[in-house]
């Protein structure tokens, strides 16, 4: 039985919220402690690039959940990358 468009958007929206919010604790921890020694700049850089590409994809297909989730995630991840570059 196919899902309704609303159900599909709710699934996408829920996935977007969960995968976006998972970065919030890491960003808060780095902001509070200024400790980034154990974070891989290569991993976070590659992840940020991937998120930027997902954001572009979401814009191209006009998907609000994909755009919203990746825009917020990109801000959080770039914040962590910036702190990694600043504090090593």
C-alpha positions in Angstrom: 0.0 0.0 0.0 1.6 3.3 -1.1 2.1 6.1 1.5 0.3 9.4 1.2 2.5 12.4 0.2 1.9 13.8 3.7 3.2 10.5 5.3 6.3 10.6 3.1 7.0 14.3 4.1 6.5 13.4 7.8 9.1 10.6 7.4 11.5 12.9 5.7 10.9 15.6 8.2 11.4 13.3 11.2 14.6 11.9 9.7 15.8 15.5 9.0 15.2 16.6 12.6 16.9 13.6 14.2 20.0 13.6 12.0 20.3 17.4 12.4 19.9 17.5 16.1 22.5 14.7 16.6 25.2 17.3 15.9 24.0 19.8 18.5 25.5 18.1 21.5 29.0 17.9 19.8 28.8 21.6 18.8 27.7 22.6 22.4 30.5 20.5 23.9 33.2 22.0 21.7 31.9 25.5 22.4 31.9 24.9 26.2 35.2 23.1 26.4 37.2 24.5 23.5 38.6 21.0 23.2 38.9 19.7 19.6 42.1 17.6 19.8 40.2 14.4 19.3 38.2 15.6 16.3 39.4 14.7 12.8 39.6 17.8 10.6 39.6 15.6 7.5 36.5 13.8 8.6 34.6 17.0 9.5 35.8 18.7 6.3 34.6 15.8 4.1 31.3 15.7 6.0 30.8 19.4 5.6 31.4 19.1 1.8 28.9 16.2 1.7 26.3 18.2 3.6 26.8 21.1 1.2 26.2 18.8 -1.7 23.0 17.4 -0.1 21.9 21.0 0.5 22.5 21.8 -3.2 20.6 18.6 -4.2 17.7 19.5 -1.9 17.5 23.0 -3.5 17.6 21.5 -7.0 14.7 19.0 -6.3 12.8 21.5 -4.1 12.6 19.3 -1.0 12.0 21.4 2.1 13.1 18.6 4.6 16.3 18.0 2.7 17.1 21.7 2.5 16.2 22.6 6.1 18.1 19.6 7.6 21.2 20.1 5.6 21.3 23.9 6.0 21.1 23.6 9.8 23.6 20.7 9.9 26.0 22.6 7.7 25.9 25.6 10.1 26.6 23.3 13.0 29.4 21.3 11.3 31.1 24.4 9.9 31.0 25.8 13.4 32.8 22.8 14.7 35.3 23.0 11.9 35.9 26.6 12.6 36.5 25.8 16.3 38.8 22.9 15.3 40.9 25.3 13.1 41.0 27.9 15.9 41.7 25.6 18.9 43.5 22.8 17.1 
